[in-house]
Amino acid sequence: MNTQQRILVIGANGQIGSELVEALAAQHGAQNVIAADISPNNLYNAARYTTLNVLDKAALAALVASEEITQVYQLAAMLSATGEAAPLKAWTLNMDGLLNILEVARERNAVGKPLRIFWPSSIAAFGPSTPAQDTPQTTVMDPTTIYGISKLAGERLCEYYFIKYGVDVRSIRYPGIISFKSPPGGGTTDYAIAIFHSALRGERYVSFLGPQTTLPMIYMPDAIRATIELMDAPAELIKVRSAYNVAGVSFNPEQLAAAISRKLPDFKIAYQPDSRQAIADTWPQSLDDAAATADWGWQARIGIDEMVADMLANVDVSLGKAA
Ligand SMILES: NC(=O)c1ccc[n+]([C@@H]2O[C@H](COP(=O)([O-])OP(=O)(O)OC[C@H]3O[C@@H](n4cnc5c(N)ncnc54)[C@H](O)[C@@H]3O)[C@@H](O)[C@H]2O)c1
């Protein structure tokens, strides 16, 4: 993109935001990236920081106007496992947070100051009747968690605001995201991060998903690249305004444990499925991301062995035992 972007990342202190802000600041300059979170903790040297509650629409609109923001990444949400513990709170945050930013974008469009928005959907938007293998871009979606229901409703809202108001909103159905920089935020795929903490401590890992529970996953650098490539693509290439399937690498706990054991031969795993198993059982095992490839050139780069080597080299066990 040639024109200077002014970027706001909401939910910036989370697992994805904390890495996305750094990547965006490297690309656009620290002064052009504002990290915002409900938390007062400023984690950033490489970007500006402000406290913001995405549910406060007036404050959001004022910040977008005063900073002349051109792109917003709206990441604040309650995730799948956490959402099941507080469904109404999850629904309010996930839906009103998205609606607030879509409304701000509609209002900015009306005064000739368009916003480009990124809002993540999730594989949780699929459900038990969805074909689990090579899940198509367009298919049955019957999510059973409040999180998944909010993501499916969010996808429909994104498409609606694009068609009705011309809001340039873009989305990815993120697979489970694996990373080492910050602890995960309460998702069903978090076992694939916690396992590395146990492995590096020399402890046996007790997995809350069973050995054969295959799920779509993606390593953080691929997830960040997908997000930025989608946002940098010319608008006319973006044919899907709900959310794109984006595949990284699919594996189950047994396969991940085997990959870790190839590097740490003493590593041991046991299985004690909990309530998160029932959630995982309704999700796809692998995704067909041909539409993302055809429309804006998406290609995953990082496979399981490369991811395991990088995680083992970088996980900071002092971050605490991820759930
Ligand atoms: N991490 C994954 O594996 C994954 C997978 C699929 C989709 N997603 C989606 O990506 C987005 C980010 O996920 P994450 O893993 O970084 O989440 P996270 O839980 O790690 O981070 C969310 C951040 O939002 C902040 N926040 C909460 N309420 C807020 C509010 N009212 N106003 C402003 N900020 C608020 C939190 O303080 C936190 O820093 C979410 O929409 C999530 O649904 C994540």
The ligand as a Gaussian input file, in Angstrom:
#p B3LYP/6-31G(d) Opt

LIG

0 1
 N       -5.885000     -17.528000      19.633000
 C       -6.520000     -18.366000      18.825000
 O       -6.142000     -19.544000      18.701000
 C       -7.703000     -17.875000      18.035000
 C       -8.324000     -18.749000      17.133000
 C       -9.426000     -18.307000      16.419000
 C       -9.872000     -16.995000      16.538000
 N       -9.253000     -16.165000      17.428000
 C       -9.775000     -14.790000      17.565000
 O       -8.729000     -13.838000      17.514000
 C       -9.022000     -12.740000      18.394000
 C       -7.873000     -12.534000      19.375000
 O       -7.624000     -13.745000      20.054000
 P       -6.479000     -13.874000      21.159000
 O       -6.137000     -15.316000      21.249000
 O       -5.415000     -12.878000      20.928000
 O       -7.338000     -13.486000      22.456000
 P       -6.814000     -13.112000      23.936000
 O       -7.871000     -13.550000      24.884000
 O       -5.414000     -13.578000      24.116000
 O       -6.773000     -11.516000      23.863000
 C       -7.940000     -10.723000      23.872000
 C       -7.540000      -9.330000      24.367000
 O       -8.727000      -8.520000      24.356000
 C       -8.699000      -7.689000      25.521000
 N      -10.052000      -7.271000      25.831000
 C      -11.023000      -7.991000      26.487000
 N      -12.132000      -7.252000      26.620000
 C      -11.887000      -6.054000      26.044000
 C      -12.657000      -4.887000      25.868000
 N      -13.919000      -4.790000      26.318000
 N      -12.081000      -3.835000      25.209000
 C      -10.810000      -3.900000      24.776000
 N      -10.025000      -4.998000      24.914000
 C      -10.557000      -6.054000      25.548000
 C       -8.082000      -8.571000      26.593000
 O       -7.560000      -7.787000      27.658000
 C       -7.003000      -9.315000      25.809000
 O       -5.775000      -8.639000      25.864000
 C      -10.368000     -13.078000      19.049000
 O      -11.406000     -12.486000      18.308000
 C      -10.440000     -14.572000      18.917000
 O      -11.781000     -15.005000      18.884000
 C       -8.184000     -16.575000      18.178000

